[in-house]
Amino acid sequence: MTDQLPSLRGADVGRRIGVGLMYGLWKPRVLGAWRVPTTGPVILAVNHSHIIDGPMVMGVAPRPTHFLIKKEAFIGPLDPFLTGIGQVKVDRSTTDRTAITRALGVLENGGVLGIFPEGTRGEGDFASLRAGLAYFAVRSGAPIVPVAVLGSSDKRGRLIKELPALRSRVDVVFGEPFEAGDGSGRRARTALDEATGRIQKQLAAHLENARRFTGR
Protein backbone atom coordinates (compact mmCIF):
# COMPACT_ATOMS: atom_id res chain seq x y z
CA MET A 1 0.00 0.00 0.00
CA THR A 2 2.93 2.33 0.69
CA ASP A 3 3.63 3.01 -2.97
CA GLN A 4 0.02 4.11 -3.39
CA LEU A 5 0.12 6.65 -0.58
CA PRO A 6 0.21 10.35 -1.44
CA SER A 7 3.77 11.53 -1.96
CA LEU A 8 5.30 13.57 0.86
CA ARG A 9 7.89 14.88 -1.58
CA GLY A 10 5.06 15.85 -3.92
CA ALA A 11 3.25 17.67 -1.10
CA ASP A 12 6.45 19.56 -0.33
CA VAL A 13 6.66 20.63 -3.98
CA GLY A 14 3.00 21.67 -3.80
CA ARG A 15 3.76 23.76 -0.72
CA ARG A 16 6.60 25.53 -2.54
CA ILE A 17 4.34 26.26 -5.50
CA GLY A 18 1.67 27.50 -3.11
CA VAL A 19 4.13 29.83 -1.38
CA GLY A 20 5.06 31.44 -4.69
CA LEU A 21 1.51 31.81 -5.96
CA MET A 22 -0.21 32.90 -2.76
CA TYR A 23 2.40 35.46 -1.74
CA GLY A 24 2.83 36.58 -5.34
CA LEU A 25 -0.85 37.20 -6.03
CA TRP A 26 -2.22 38.18 -2.61
CA LYS A 27 -1.05 39.32 0.82
CA PRO A 28 -1.46 36.44 3.26
CA ARG A 29 -1.26 37.29 6.94
CA VAL A 30 -0.51 34.11 8.83
CA LEU A 31 -1.29 33.93 12.53
CA GLY A 32 -0.59 31.08 14.94
CA ALA A 33 1.30 28.80 12.55
CA TRP A 34 3.56 27.90 15.48
CA ARG A 35 0.60 26.01 16.96
CA VAL A 36 0.88 23.29 14.32
CA PRO A 37 2.88 20.41 15.85
CA THR A 38 6.26 20.17 14.14
CA THR A 39 6.22 16.37 13.96
CA GLY A 40 3.69 13.56 14.02
CA PRO A 41 0.24 13.19 12.47
CA VAL A 42 -1.94 16.31 12.34
CA ILE A 43 -5.32 17.10 10.81
CA LEU A 44 -5.91 20.66 9.60
CA ALA A 45 -9.66 21.41 9.69
CA VAL A 46 -10.21 24.35 7.34
CA ASN A 47 -13.34 26.44 6.76
CA HIS A 48 -14.25 26.70 3.10
CA SER A 49 -15.88 29.70 1.44
CA HIS A 50 -13.66 30.21 -1.61
CA ILE A 51 -11.77 28.16 -4.20
CA ILE A 52 -8.37 29.51 -3.07
CA ASP A 53 -8.77 28.42 0.57
CA GLY A 54 -7.05 25.07 0.02
CA PRO A 55 -4.12 26.41 -2.03
CA MET A 56 -3.76 29.26 0.46
CA VAL A 57 -3.41 26.88 3.41
CA MET A 58 -1.05 24.64 1.41
CA GLY A 59 1.16 27.65 0.76
CA VAL A 60 1.25 29.13 4.27
CA ALA A 61 1.12 26.00 6.48
CA PRO A 62 4.45 25.24 8.15
CA ARG A 63 4.37 21.62 6.94
CA PRO A 64 3.50 19.98 3.60
CA THR A 65 -0.21 19.14 3.54
CA HIS A 66 -2.22 16.44 1.79
CA PHE A 67 -5.78 17.69 1.23
CA LEU A 68 -8.82 15.54 0.64
CA ILE A 69 -10.18 17.03 -2.60
CA LYS A 70 -13.39 16.14 -4.44
CA LYS A 71 -12.82 14.00 -7.53
CA GLU A 72 -14.56 16.62 -9.72
CA ALA A 73 -11.46 18.82 -9.37
CA PHE A 74 -9.25 16.14 -10.92
CA ILE A 75 -10.05 16.97 -14.53
CA GLY A 76 -7.74 17.22 -17.52
CA PRO A 77 -4.18 18.27 -16.66
CA LEU A 78 -5.22 18.97 -13.05
CA ASP A 79 -5.55 15.23 -12.42
CA PRO A 80 -1.85 14.32 -12.73
CA PHE A 81 -0.83 17.66 -11.21
CA LEU A 82 -2.90 17.29 -8.03
CA THR A 83 -1.90 13.66 -7.69
CA GLY A 84 1.74 14.60 -8.25
CA ILE A 85 1.69 17.15 -5.43
CA GLY A 86 0.34 14.58 -3.00
CA GLN A 87 -3.34 15.47 -2.85
CA VAL A 88 -6.03 12.84 -2.23
CA LYS A 89 -8.92 12.35 -4.65
CA VAL A 90 -12.21 11.50 -2.93
CA ASP A 91 -15.59 10.48 -4.32
CA ARG A 92 -18.11 12.19 -2.04
CA SER A 93 -21.08 10.26 -3.46
CA THR A 94 -20.03 7.00 -1.86
CA THR A 95 -17.81 5.50 0.84
CA ASP A 96 -14.52 5.90 -0.98
CA ARG A 97 -12.37 3.14 0.52
CA THR A 98 -9.33 4.07 -1.52
CA ALA A 99 -9.41 7.69 -0.35
CA ILE A 100 -9.96 6.58 3.26
CA THR A 101 -7.00 4.19 3.10
CA ARG A 102 -4.73 6.84 1.60
CA ALA A 103 -5.80 9.51 4.09
CA LEU A 104 -5.24 7.18 7.05
CA GLY A 105 -1.90 6.22 5.52
CA VAL A 106 -0.84 9.88 5.53
CA LEU A 107 -1.59 10.06 9.26
CA GLU A 108 -0.02 6.68 10.04
CA ASN A 109 3.17 7.96 8.40
CA GLY A 110 3.13 11.05 10.61
CA GLY A 111 1.94 13.44 7.90
CA VAL A 112 -0.49 16.35 7.73
CA LEU A 113 -3.99 15.76 6.37
CA GLY A 114 -6.08 18.76 5.30
CA ILE A 115 -9.88 18.46 5.46
CA PHE A 116 -12.77 20.78 4.68
CA PRO A 117 -15.14 19.38 7.33
CA GLU A 118 -18.17 21.11 5.80
CA GLY A 119 -17.69 18.93 2.73
CA THR A 120 -18.16 21.71 0.19
CA ARG A 121 -17.83 25.45 -0.23
CA GLY A 122 -20.42 27.49 1.60
CA GLU A 123 -20.50 30.21 4.21
CA GLY A 124 -17.29 28.88 5.72
CA ASP A 125 -18.72 29.05 9.24
CA PHE A 126 -18.40 25.39 10.28
CA ALA A 127 -22.19 25.32 10.78
CA SER A 128 -22.66 21.86 9.26
CA LEU A 129 -19.97 19.22 9.63
CA ARG A 130 -19.77 15.84 7.98
CA ALA A 131 -18.67 12.83 10.01
CA GLY A 132 -15.46 12.29 8.02
CA LEU A 133 -13.32 14.56 10.16
CA ALA A 134 -14.38 12.80 13.37
CA TYR A 135 -13.71 9.40 11.81
CA PHE A 136 -10.15 10.26 10.77
CA ALA A 137 -9.39 11.95 14.08
CA VAL A 138 -10.77 9.19 16.28
CA ARG A 139 -9.39 6.37 14.13
CA SER A 140 -5.87 7.83 13.91
CA GLY A 141 -5.66 9.62 17.25
CA ALA A 142 -4.20 12.64 15.42
CA PRO A 143 -4.84 16.07 16.94
CA ILE A 144 -6.99 18.53 15.02
CA VAL A 145 -5.74 22.05 14.35
CA PRO A 146 -8.59 24.42 13.40
CA VAL A 147 -7.76 26.81 10.56
CA ALA A 148 -9.79 29.91 9.69
CA VAL A 149 -9.28 31.48 6.25
CA LEU A 150 -10.77 34.98 6.28
CA GLY A 151 -11.02 37.57 3.53
CA SER A 152 -10.76 35.25 0.52
CA SER A 153 -14.31 36.09 -0.56
CA ASP A 154 -14.41 39.77 0.46
CA LYS A 155 -13.33 41.45 -2.78
CA ARG A 156 -13.65 40.04 -6.28
CA GLY A 157 -10.89 40.53 -8.78
CA ARG A 158 -11.42 42.86 -11.72
CA LEU A 159 -10.01 40.57 -14.39
CA ILE A 160 -11.05 37.21 -12.93
CA LYS A 161 -14.24 37.56 -10.93
CA GLU A 162 -13.88 34.09 -9.39
CA LEU A 163 -10.66 35.08 -7.60
CA PRO A 164 -10.05 37.61 -4.82
CA ALA A 165 -8.75 41.02 -5.87
CA LEU A 166 -5.02 40.90 -6.56
CA ARG A 167 -2.82 41.94 -3.63
CA SER A 168 -5.80 41.91 -1.25
CA ARG A 169 -5.16 40.65 2.27
CA VAL A 170 -6.19 37.15 3.28
CA ASP A 171 -5.88 36.11 6.92
CA VAL A 172 -5.08 32.51 7.84
CA VAL A 173 -5.43 31.81 11.55
CA PHE A 174 -4.25 28.51 13.06
CA GLY A 175 -5.80 27.49 16.37
CA GLU A 176 -4.75 25.32 19.29
CA PRO A 177 -4.59 21.58 18.54
CA PHE A 178 -7.17 19.44 20.32
CA GLU A 179 -8.20 15.79 20.57
CA ALA A 180 -11.54 14.78 19.07
CA GLY A 181 -12.09 11.57 21.04
CA ASP A 182 -13.16 11.21 24.63
CA GLY A 183 -10.16 9.08 25.52
CA SER A 184 -12.06 5.80 25.46
CA GLY A 185 -10.91 4.78 22.00
CA ARG A 186 -14.50 4.02 20.98
CA ARG A 187 -15.26 4.13 17.24
CA ALA A 188 -18.97 3.28 17.26
CA ARG A 189 -21.43 5.54 15.47
CA THR A 190 -22.50 7.18 18.73
CA ALA A 191 -18.87 7.92 19.60
CA LEU A 192 -18.31 9.53 16.19
CA ASP A 193 -21.49 11.60 16.58
CA GLU A 194 -20.31 12.79 19.99
CA ALA A 195 -16.87 13.59 18.57
CA THR A 196 -18.45 15.55 15.70
CA GLY A 197 -20.34 17.64 18.26
CA ARG A 198 -17.17 18.36 20.22
CA ILE A 199 -15.30 19.22 17.02
CA GLN A 200 -18.00 21.61 15.84
CA LYS A 201 -17.91 23.54 19.11
CA GLN A 202 -14.12 23.85 18.96
CA LEU A 203 -14.08 24.95 15.32
CA ALA A 204 -16.90 27.46 15.78
CA ALA A 205 -15.17 28.95 18.82
CA HIS A 206 -11.89 29.25 16.91
CA LEU A 207 -13.61 30.94 13.97
CA GLU A 208 -15.32 33.42 16.28
CA ASN A 209 -12.03 34.24 18.01
CA ALA A 210 -10.24 34.55 14.67
CA ARG A 211 -12.85 36.97 13.35
CA ARG A 212 -12.68 39.05 16.50
CA PHE A 213 -8.87 39.14 16.47
CA THR A 214 -8.56 40.03 12.78
CA GLY A 215 -11.56 42.35 12.60
CA ARG A 216 -13.10 40.20 9.87
Secondary structure by P-SEA (a helix, b strand, c coil): cccccccaaaaaaaaaaaaaaaaacbbbbbccccccccccbbbbbccccccaaaaaaaaccccbbbbbccccccccaaaaaaaaabbbbbccccccaaaaaaaaaaaaabbbbbbcccccccccccccccaaaaaaaaaacbbbbbbbbccccccccccccccccccbbbbbbbcbbbbcccccccccaaaaaaaaaaaaaaaaaaaaaaaaaacc
